[in-house]
């Protein structure tokens, strides 16, 4: 048909004038064409998949948020306990320094009193 243009023209005229051939070609063509209903069906399927993935992602985010919140609460509690222990240790050291200072002041007062008494009593 590519070399013989007149044969191609006769074939086209035959197809155009023959109702059964036209119907066969149209039906074959329609099978290959996407219809509006097909598009609607694919759109609905796509929309359902998208909604499903959206819900799954939303759930994943909630779970991640909860896990992070629990992890942060645990770490904050651990840090708080460490700080309490450190503060308690510092309080003990301050108390020990206070007692040491009190003993030193008492020693100084006794030394002064003894020195004064020794000067007064010959």
C-alpha positions as CSV (number, residue, x, y, z in Angstrom):
1,X,0.0,0.0,0.0
2,X,2.9,2.4,0.7
3,X,4.1,2.1,-2.9
4,X,0.7,1.9,-4.6
5,X,-1.2,5.0,-3.7
6,X,-4.2,4.1,-5.8
7,X,-4.6,0.8,-4.0
8,X,-4.5,2.7,-0.7
9,X,-7.2,5.1,-2.0
10,X,-9.4,2.1,-3.1
11,X,-9.0,0.5,0.4
12,X,-10.0,3.7,2.1
13,X,-13.1,4.1,-0.2
14,X,-14.0,0.5,0.5
15,X,-13.7,1.1,4.3
16,X,-15.7,4.3,4.1
17,X,-18.5,2.9,2.0
18,X,-18.8,-0.5,3.8
19,X,-20.8,-0.1,7.0
20,X,-19.6,-3.3,8.6
21,X,-15.9,-2.4,8.1
22,X,-16.5,1.1,9.5
23,X,-18.2,-0.5,12.5
24,X,-15.3,-2.9,13.1
25,X,-12.8,0.0,12.9
26,X,-14.8,2.2,15.2
27,X,-15.2,-0.6,17.7
28,X,-11.5,-1.5,17.6
29,X,-10.7,2.2,18.1
30,X,-13.1,2.6,21.0
31,X,-11.5,-0.3,22.8
32,X,-8.2,1.7,22.7
33,X,-9.8,5.0,23.8
34,X,-10.1,5.9,27.5
35,X,-13.6,6.9,28.3
36,X,-14.8,9.5,30.8
37,X,-16.0,6.6,33.0
38,X,-12.6,5.1,32.9
39,X,-11.0,8.3,34.0
40,X,-13.6,8.7,36.8
41,X,-12.9,5.2,37.9
42,X,-9.1,5.8,38.0
43,X,-9.6,9.1,39.7
44,X,-11.7,7.5,42.4
45,X,-9.1,4.7,42.9
46,X,-6.3,7.3,43.0
47,X,-8.3,9.4,45.5
48,X,-8.9,6.5,47.8
49,X,-5.2,5.5,47.7
50,X,-4.2,9.1,48.4
51,X,-6.6,9.3,51.3
52,X,-5.3,5.9,52.7
53,X,-1.7,7.2,52.5
54,X,-2.7,10.4,54.1
55,X,-4.3,8.6,57.0
56,X,-1.3,6.3,57.3
57,X,1.1,9.2,57.3
58,X,-1.1,11.1,59.8
59,X,-1.0,8.0,62.1
60,X,2.8,7.6,61.7
61,X,3.2,11.3,62.6
62,X,1.1,10.8,65.7
63,X,3.0,7.7,66.8
64,X,6.3,9.5,66.2
65,X,5.1,12.5,68.1
66,X,4.1,10.3,71.1
67,X,7.4,8.4,71.0
68,X,9.4,11.6,70.9
69,X,7.3,13.1,73.8
70,X,7.9,10.0,75.9
71,X,11.5,10.0,75.1
72,X,11.8,13.7,76.0
73,X,9.9,13.2,79.3
74,X,12.2,10.3,80.2
75,X,15.3,12.4,79.4
76,X,14.0,15.4,81.3
77,X,13.2,13.2,84.3
78,X,16.7,11.7,84.2
79,X,18.3,15.2,84.0
80,X,16.0,16.4,86.9
81,X,17.1,13.5,89.0
82,X,20.8,14.1,88.2
83,X,20.4,17.8,89.2
84,X,18.6,16.9,92.4
85,X,21.5,14.5,93.3
86,X,24.1,17.1,92.4
87,X,22.3,19.8,94.5
88,X,22.0,17.4,97.4
89,X,25.8,16.7,97.2
90,X,26.5,20.5,97.1
91,X,24.2,21.1,100.1
92,X,26.2,18.4,102.0
93,X,29.5,20.1,101.1
94,X,28.1,23.6,102.1
95,X,26.9,22.1,105.4
96,X,30.4,20.6,106.0
97,X,32.0,23.9,105.2
98,X,29.7,25.7,107.5
99,X,30.5,23.3,110.3
100,X,34.3,23.6,109.6
101,X,33.9,27.4,109.6
102,X,32.0,27.3,112.8
103,X,34.6,25.1,114.4
104,X,37.3,27.5,113.2
105,X,35.5,30.6,114.6
106,X,35.0,28.8,117.9
107,X,38.7,27.9,117.9
108,X,39.6,31.5,117.2
109,X,37.3,32.7,120.0
110,X,38.7,30.2,122.5
111,X,42.2,31.2,121.5
112,X,41.3,34.9,122.0
113,X,39.6,34.3,125.3
114,X,42.6,32.2,126.5
115,X,45.0,34.9,125.4
116,X,43.0,37.6,127.1
117,X,42.6,35.5,130.3
118,X,46.4,34.8,130.3
119,X,47.1,38.6,130.1
120,X,44.6,39.4,132.8
121,X,45.6,36.6,135.2
122,X,49.3,36.9,136.0
